[in-house]
Amino acid sequence: MVVRRRKRSRKLRGNRTHGYGRVGQHRKSGSRGGFGAAGMHKHKWSWVVKYAPNYFGKHGFTRAPPIVLARKVVNVGELDEIAEDLVKKGLAMKEGEYISIDVRKLGFNKVAGRGKVLRKLKVITMFITEKAKQKIEEAGGIVEIVK
């Protein structure tokens, strides 16, 4: 058999039928096999098996957004930096030697441990990391966890 050096599509430029005959072969929508996902469980099944094996079926589930509490995190270093400003704005209070910050009033529900703590803080929060708790207590502060 002779080896074709050029692709058939290159040779047949200008040839209207490209070797498929004139009576509708490789024309119109019949050769497509339907629109969209038509035939995925029928005549296009072998295509599904090869190219989209996970197309059908259930794959885990997503919990409803009201059930899952979104974690809004603030770092302990940021709280330390803005503590004085929060007192001036009335978002935090001075309780003796402590600056009491209710993180929930600021729109956060978790305190993370990045940054330095230089002031004595009393932090009221729902969630806190071990590192953040350790840094606050080393600086002489208090952590209050509220559910």
N, C-alpha and C positions, 0 to 999 in steps of 0.2 A: 504494500500500500504506500502511496506517495505521501510524504510528510508535507502538510500544509505549512508553508513558511509564514503566511500572514493569517490573521484572524478572519473568519468569514464576514464579520461585521465590517471589517476594513475593505474587503474586496467588493462587497455588495452595496457600497454607497451609491445612491442614485437608482438602485434597483428597488422598485416599490415594494415587492413582496419579500425580499431577502430570502428567497428560496422556499417559502412556505406555501406557495400557490395562491390563487386569487380568491378562493371561496372561503373567506373568513377565518382562516387559521391564524392564530396569534393576533387576532384583532378583537375588538369589542370587549365586553366585560365577562364573557363566558370563560375566557382563559384565566381570568383572575381568580375564579372560585368563590366569588361573593365579596361583599364589602366588610371591612373591619375584621372582627374576630369570627366571621362566619366559617363554619366547617372545622372549628378547632377540636370538636369532639367527634368529627366525622372524617371528611376526606383530607383534612390538614393535620391529622393526628400525628403522623410521622414527623412533621415539621415541629410540632409542639414538643415531642419527646426529645428531639435533637437540640432545638434552639431556645425553648422556654419550658424547661422541665418543672419549674415551680409556679407556673401560671395558675394552675387550678388547685383547689383545696384551701384549707384553713391553715394559717401560720401564726399561732399564738393569738394574743388578744391585747387590746389597749384598754387600760383602766380609764373610767370616766374622769374627766378633769376635776370635778368637784371632790372626788374621793382622794386624789393625789395632791398633797400639799406641796406647792412649788417652793423650793428653797431659795430665799433671797438672802445673799450672804454679804456681810460687811467684815472687813478685817479689823483686828483689835488695834493695830497701829493707826488706822484712820480714825477710830473712835477717840484715841488718845490725842490726836492732833486737833480734832474739832471740838473737844470737850468744853473748852472755855467759851467758844462761840455758841454752843448749844445752850449753855447756862444763860448767856446774854439774850438769846432768842426765846427762852422759856421752854425749850424742848428737853432740858435736863435740869436737875436741882442739886444744890449744895446741901449735903446732909453731914454736918460737922466737918470732918476732914476728907470726906468722900465726895466725889461727883457722881451722882446717881443718874445713869442713862438707861431708859427703857427703850431697848432696840426696836420693839414692836411699834412704838410711836413714830419712829423714823422710817418705817416701811420694810424693815428687815425681820427675819426670824431665825437667823443663824449667825454666829460669830466665829470667824476663822482666825488662825494664829499668825498672820503675816504682820510684821512691823514690830516696833518697840513700844513698851508701856513705861512711861515715866511718872504718871500721876496715879494717885490712889482712886481707882474707879470702882463703883458698884454697878455691875452690869446685870440688867434683867433681860433674859432672853428665853426663847423656847429651846434652841439647840446651840451647843457650843463644842468646839473641838478640844481635845485634851491639851494641845499646845497653847491655845488661847487661854484656857482656864489656868494653866500653869503660869503663864506670863502675867496675868492679872494678879494672881495670888502672890507671886514673887515680888511684885511692886507694892504689895500691902493692900490689895483690893479685895472685893468680895464678888462672887458670882452667884446669882439667884436664877434658878431654872424654873420656868413656869410652863405648865402644860396647857 
